[in-house]
Amino acid sequence: MRSALWLPIFDDLADPRVLAHLAAEAEEAGWQGVFLWDHVHWRSPIRHVADPWVTLAAIAAATEQVRLGPMVTPLARRRPTKVARETATLDRLSGGRLTLGVGLGSDRFGGEFTKTGEQPDERVRGQMLDESLEILTAAWSGEPVHHRGDHYTVDGIQFLPQPVQRPRVPVWVAGFPGNIKPLRRAARYDGFFPINLEHPDQLSDIVATIKDLRPRDVVPCEVAVATPPDTDPMPYALAGATWWLPEFPPDVSVDVVRGVLRDGPPTDAV
């Protein structure tokens, strides 16, 4: 099981230079990934919010080996053509280290949909997510994209240069345990990131469900879990997790993050 930092880029962590330094330190300490929250607003007392894509570019330039990416970006509040350009550029900048975490997003913590006039209906956002993923997959192929859907149109645009990674940038789908739709999405792509996972037994059921849904002739799906830094990740590794992410609160300080990263990732996980 590999380990990655999962960082809320708020307040103390809202400076991309600080995040780039932390990522370089994490790489030196043996962490295999650095993933960032993707938000435009968060509830009080959080005031400062960084842009994840600009910050990821700074991290890519400051590191050589760690995987990186947004974990997760709500595609329904982003234009898929713009994400196609951003992901290809970031994958090339990083030398093929981008992982794209995607999900529905939530209005719960910052009113990011209602306060900005974005789509508030989760069912519709799910449709937009699926359609966006179709566009991204087509765009990453390097062939002209012809798409006319319920929410987006792309009329013969070719997205070059392509990402470094083939056949596409890895896509991890986030979702709550017990909801079958994100599991079906994850089975079509490359990974699953369960939100609010309560115990390893839940993960065992998730891994078994994805395995049943996934075609037999493709590589196994990655499964990432986030738990508090003082949690023993071994039971989750035994349940099928392939990545472990220490979970920090939104108002975490630089010193707390640095303390966790300097301790290094777990060394006894399977």
Secondary structure, 3 states (H helix, E strand, C coil): CEEEEEECCEHHHCCHHHHHHHHHHHHHCCCCEEEECCCCCCCCCCCCECCHHHHHHHHHHHCCCCEEEECCEEHHHCCHHHHHHHHHHHHHHCCCCECEEEECCCCCCCCCCHHHCCCCCHHHHHHHHHHHHHHHHHHHCCCCEEEECCCCEEEEECCCCCCCCCCCCCEEEEECCCCHHHHHHHHHCCEEEECCCCCHHHHHHHHHHHHHHCCCCCCCCEEEEEECCCCCCHHHHHHCCCEEEEECCCCCCHHHHHHHHHHCCCCCCC
